[in-house]
Amino acid sequence: AYKRFRELLPKEERENACSARLPKSQILTLPELRANPFQHRICRVFSTSDYGDDSMSFEDFLDMLSVFSDSATSDIKSYYAFRIFDFDDDGTLDRKDLEKLVNCLTGQGEESRLSNAEMEQLIQNILEESDIDKDGTINLSEFQHVVSRSPDFVRCGGLQQ
Amino acid sequence: RDCLQADIKCLSGWKLWNRTSSKSLKKVLNEVKELSSYLELWRHDIHSIEGKFGTGIQSYFSFLRFLVLLNFIIFILMFSFVTLPTIISNYGIFNSSFAKIPPKNIEPHCTVYKPSGNKGLVYFYTYLKDLLSGTGFLEVTSLFYGYYTIDAAWLSILRYNLPLAYLLATFAYLALSLLWIIKRSVEGFKRNLVHAEDQFQSYCNKVFAGWDFCITDPNAARLKHRSLQYELQTDLEEERQKRKKADRTMKEKLRIYSLRIFINIIVFAVLSGCFYSIYKATVFSQENSNVSIRHDIRTDLIGAVQYLPSMVITLANFIAPQIFSFLIKFEDYSPAFEIRLTLMRCIFVRLANIGVLLFSLWSQISYCTTDKCKACGYNYELYPCWESEVGQEMYKLMIFDFIIILAVTLFVDFPRKLLVTHCSCKPVQWCGLQEFGISDNVLEIIYGQTICWIGTFFSPLLPAIATIKYFIIFYIKKISLIHTRKPAARPIRASSSNFFFLVVLLIGLLLAFIPLGISIAHIPSSKACGPFRSFNTSWAVVPDTILGFPTGLQKVLYSIASEAFAVPFFMVICLVMFYFIALAGAHKRVVEQLREQLVMVRFDPLFCVPKV
């Protein structure tokens, strides 16, 4: 993992890679993140930068790889997945977050979005299935509950090293 | 690692040797497995297709590979047990000879058979015509049934009973195909049974866990986006459909049902039209080709007339599905059911067409008015060797099918691609490129495979032709897919398709049993050619052989075939089946209970987990 981090740094900073920060544009060139629709959210979630520029230090990079590896527990995966899906960072998944999530999944471009009626119907169904306290949003516990019953979640959260 | 080292030092010599030897054995087994996966045919091609076009299309190509292997094995079977002994004894290799026992108690006129192999000066185009229709010089080769006119082959002192071997090889290849297909479909069946229940959480599962984080190729990502979009839209559509159905009033229900009955009547009428035209075409083609041959007239029309049944069948196979997919829109079914019903209708059309062709052939063959004809049991004047005739028809069907696939790819797909890329006028762009229709292509190859299964009894080298044909089709389809097809707008899930293809293939195989059964057991075999000359029907060789067994064995075999054995055996089979069905139901219930328990267990402590 250290080697990969060093490769992504520009030449001047490679000697003190341990303390350097990787800019976001470089992170997005990783093959696993290139095709991922959640690439921006992943960078935002794992970055501990104070300037809000989504740059990652080596520790952040290591954090990201460890969460996506096969040996992470499903609790950790579901916690980070919740944070990735929470587009407005308010700690709950409300309708707007779900809408953005579905649009990310179906692809960029006008013709690949669901119509408004379909989106409404879909979000209604999702909230019916997962919102236990019926407050119209999904908090972390409800999310972890839903995801633990999902057969596909464990398979999807794995990145090849 | 330090612990491991310390561990190794502690163990005694014997245990150490045991552990290292088992480790090296595992390594060797792994390497052997890897090597054998390299030997798999077209492994790299199919992987690249999966990566670029998705698992639905990849399942079509692995299905094609399975058929190539199956046909090759059937060919090896028939060749080694039927063709090879005949050729060896015909040419007297290894000191072998053959015995041609003239049939007893048969009228002499039934045994006259003079295949018109080309004699004298013939034009070159005659060879081409013969190659395409299986007549002339091909008729007397080992390709067709008529060549195997041997009753026994002698290899020094060993007697090889060719008629029995011919029949048993036929049964063997049918049984082999059945077992292999069932074995492959069992995995799909298990998966379908477990996942068949409505998932009570399907939307959340698809949205939260739908994205595969291992995707690195942008093309594959695009495909995944599209398939997710399509899955979500289909699910929503199905839900809307269910709600609409529940809301229907009595009057609307009545209207819909009467509309459906009316459309089914139209479908039935279309089918009868197809069958009637195939029957008429076969009768016409047989009459005209026989008349011309008898009067020794060789006209150019013979080519077209010989191919008339194949052409009519291909036309019917092309038009009927279009009509069905047009009609089903009016029937107001859910989208998934629509697709399945159209497919079932198309399958029925394709397979029943072959049945009608064979039926019309038989009606011609067994059409008997004179007493002389009745003595032989079949129309000896026109069809002295009727099995070869049927074999020729199957051969023609197979060659024509292959030519059509080639022609459609060359003359429809590639010009279309050229037109779309270079001409930018509106109507052309609106037509656009075609998608790769998986179900149409699968039905095409299942149709070809059913012809091969039926035809192998009458033409033992047909599986070799089928193997070569599917081998070439693989490359043709692959090239056509990569260069002339646009990506599918509605990606299909692979797991359910695999099982579905195998089920349809099984239907084709079971349908192939019927004509073969009738030919072997019911229609008298021709007395002028073939290994079954001295028997009434082809099946009669089996009772004959049994009579030659020692009396003890005969008694055992008769008791197995008697009612006293069959009825208890059938009852025991039924009991075993009921037991397994009950077991499967019980397992399903246990799975449901465990799921509910999981919900209960996770529910309470979750609210106590502190927010991280």
Interface residues (C-beta under 8 A of the other chain):
Chain A: P31 E32 R34 A35 N36 P37 F38 F68 Y79 A81 F85 L98 L101 V102 L105 T106 G107 S112 L114 E118 Q121 L122 N125 I126 E129 S130 L140 S141 F143 Q144 H145 V146 V147 S148 R149 S150 P151 D152 F153 R155 C156 G157 G158 L159 Q160
Chain B: F200 Q201 Y203 C204 N205 V207 F208 A209 G210 W211 D212 F213 C214 I215 T216 D217 P218 A220 A221 R222 H225 R226 L228 Q229 L232 Q233 L236 E239 R240 R595 L598 V599 R602 F603 L606 F607 V609 K611 V612
